[in-house]
Amino acid sequence: MEYDRVRILVDTDLKMPMCDGTLLNADLYRPDTSDPVPVLVRRTPYGKSGAPGGASVDGLRLVRSGYALLVQEVRGRFGSDGAFEPYWHEAADGADTVAWAAAQGWCDGSVGMFGRSYEAMAALLAAGERPPGLGAIVPHVAGSGFDEGWTRRGGAFQSGFLMYWVLYDLLLDGAGLGPADRAEVADAVDRVDQLYRDPDGAAELLDRLAPYYREWREHPGGHAYWRRAAPRESYPTIEVPTLHLTGWYDIFLDGALENYRGIRECGRASRLVVGPWSHCVTGGVFPQRRFGLAADENSVDVTGLHLEHFDRHLRRRLDDPEPDPVRLFVTGDDAWRTFPDWPVPGTEDLVLHLGGHGLTSGPAPATPGVDRIRHDPADPVPTTGGATALPGQFTGGDCGPLDQREVERRPDVLCFTGERLTAALTVVGDAALTAYVTPDAAGADVNGKLVDVHPDGRAELLCDGVRRLEAGAAGSGQAGPVEVTVSLGALAHVFGPGHRVRLEVAASNAPRFDVHPTVPARHILHHGAAHPSRLLLKRLPGD
């Protein structure tokens, strides 16, 4: 069809029955043709009144390209009936929606699903139900479960993201609140920075209007509570081709990579595209870092990627060249590269040991060393960039590759820095810190950051992570340390000549993670031959 000459018909407020009789509300956009066409479904908790394709996809272009587009509000949100309980109904309701759409006269029986964030999780969960007619999905910035990687990271509660998400995205609009309750929520959103410093200030409001928030805090990662709705539990039954889109600074990056691997390992078609994006910055332009025009989602043509995927698998255009399985934007080099898989084959382990204030390759330093880390819950190390989704998302000011020099001046942040590189170092894969720590008896959080130190001194954050040790953990308050592995996240990055690799270690990162413990504490970080604390990178040889 010719892109500019397709008339679009719009049906608003369609009521779609689920198997239990609940009616869900949707808008339908379709080309003005008597021929049945494939339908693409986006199921959202954020309302259907905005752009039909959501934040990253030109929905009207999808329709002008010959697809019907169904935008549905999930159960209990905006115009849809029922009670909203995050996560638990999306698999069944999604499968019912696909079956309903496939049976309509304007549909040729083929259905695709797509969406960002929660919408992407809804698509994955529906695909796990194997509804008839579903032929392909495109989850964009999806997680692999609602526990680790969504509610928690390394056992720490992602309090900054979750508090703001519930207050702003789930309660402020679409929840059917009365004027008084909505005004109270609006006031909480306006003073969210204060609430980050004192989360208990929102406890009564969240307990009353969002009781699920307390349940999230009470159930640890891996609990059966979370397995009721987790894409990672459904990999064997996700049988449709999947295109995963995510960003190096996206809060759900680890989950998207796990989804790609898990579905591919089950023998299904699975593709991956990773750009230099955060959850809310999609142009590749952060306040302190520009990755160039090639990094912009518009230059990448995210809508075009959707169309290519759906054309191939819903319209069976299998004669088109097979796309590369993995396409990554390599930061530092600031260019796109393709690879045969993720993890990228052929990488080599690069082990850098902590010693003194340095990072060295080869054996661990023979001389033992210790560093003491102070933890003050009244003055935690402030979140400074990274894979966050905090209020600054609207300007990008809180997330991404921010300069760490100011936070590195704090006495409660340890820095270990390698020598200046004489040649470029390309790392592609998961980074990890193995640390030997004697934690305080009250418990500890071990936070790690991987940083690229530029020749001018700029300390650019690449990725970071945390591992929580609860009170009474092995080694607590004792002379002997415990070995702790901290996943720092994934990256594809070139450290240029003259740059240095740096590792930061601290006991907090707030408000990204809740402060733990809630009392002053002191921890000991050990390094040297007897306790070889080290940074593990995946080096790409030949670059």
C-alpha positions, 0 to 999 in steps of 0.5 A: 500500500502507498503510505500517504494514500491510505484512509484510516478508519477509527472505532473508539471505545470498543468493549471486548469481553474476556473469558470471565465476562469482564469488558476491556476498553479499546480503540481500533485503527484500520485501513479503509479496505474491504480486505482483511488484514493482520492486526497489531495489539498494544495493551497498556495500563497508561490509557489509549488517548495518546499516540496510538503506537506509544512513545516509540512507534508511529502507530498510524504508519503501521496502519498505513502499511496495511495493519489494523492497530488495536490499543486496549486499556488493561483490566481496571484501568481508565475505561476497562472494567474490573480491578487493576492488580498489576501483572496477574491478569495480563497473560489470560487477558492478553490471550483472550484479546488475541483470540478475539481480534483474530476472529474479527471479520476485518482480521485475516487471522494473524495477530502481532503484539508490541509495546514498551515496558509494562506493555512489553511484559504484557505481550510476553506473558500473553505469548506464553499462553500460545493463543491461536493467531498470534504470530510475532511479538516485539517487546520493547524495554521489557523485563524477564520478571517482576521481581529481580530486575523490576522490583529488586536488583541484587536483592535491593528494593528499587525504591526510587523507580517504584515509588514514582511509577506507582504515584505518577503512572498508576495512581495519578490517572486511570485509577478512578480515584476521587478528587480528594485522593487524587489531590493527595497523590498529586501532592506526593508527586510534587514532593517526591524528592522529599519522599525519596529521603523519607519513604515512610512519608508515603507509606499510608498513602500507598497502603491505602490506594496501592496495597500491592506496593506493600506486597512487593516489599514483603516478597523477596525475589524468587518467591512463588508470589512472583512466578505467577507472572514472569516471562522467564517462566514461559520461555518454553511456551513462547513459540512466536518469533520475538524482536527484543529492543532495549538500551544500555542504560535501561532499567530493565536491560538485564531482563531483556537480555535474559528474554533474548537468551531464554527464548533463543535457547528454546529453539525459537527465533529471537533477535536483539537490538540494543541502543545507547538509550535509557528507559525514557531517553531514546534520542541518544542525547543525555545532558552530559553525553551525545552519542550522535545522530545514528543513535537516535531511535528515529535514525534507527527507525524503530517503527521500521524495525517493527514493520520488518519483523511483522511483515516477515512473520505475519505476512510471511515475507520470508524471501527477504534477507534474514536480519542479523540476530544481534545489533548493538550500539558500541559506545566509545566507538559510537557506532552500530555493529552486528554479532551472531549472538548474545553473549557475543561468541569469542570474547575473552575474560579480562580479570583486573584485581583490586590492589591499593587504589589500582586495578591490575591484570595478572595475578592478584597483588601479593600484599594483602589490603583492606579498605573500610567503607562507612555507611550513614543512612542519613547521608547515603551516596546519592544516585548519579546516573545509571540505569534509572527511571526517576523523576528526572526522566523528563529531561534525562537529568537523572540517568545515563552516562553521568560524570562521577567525579563529584560523587567520587570525592566522598569519603564513603566511595572507594575508587580503584583505577587502572593504568592509562591504556596505550591501545583501545580496549573493547569489552562486550558482555556482562561485567561483574565484581567479585569482592571479599567483604566483612559486612557489619552485623546489621547487614550491608549493600555492596554497590559497584560502578564501572567507569570510563575515565577520559583523558580530561578526567571525566569519569563516565558511568557505564554500568552498575549494580548491587548485592544485598547482604542481610543482617546475620549474613556469613561473615557479619561482624567476624574477622573472616570475609564473605565472597560477594558477586555483584552483577554490574550489568552488560555493556558494549564499549570501547575504552580509547587510548589514554582512557582508564578503567575505574571501579567504584565501590560504595555501601549505598546508591539512593534513591535508586535503591532503598537504604540498607541497613537503616543504622550506621554501619562499617564494612571492610573490603579485602583484596590481595592474594588471600582475598582476590577481589576483582573486576571481570570484563569480557574483552573482544580480541582483535579490536 
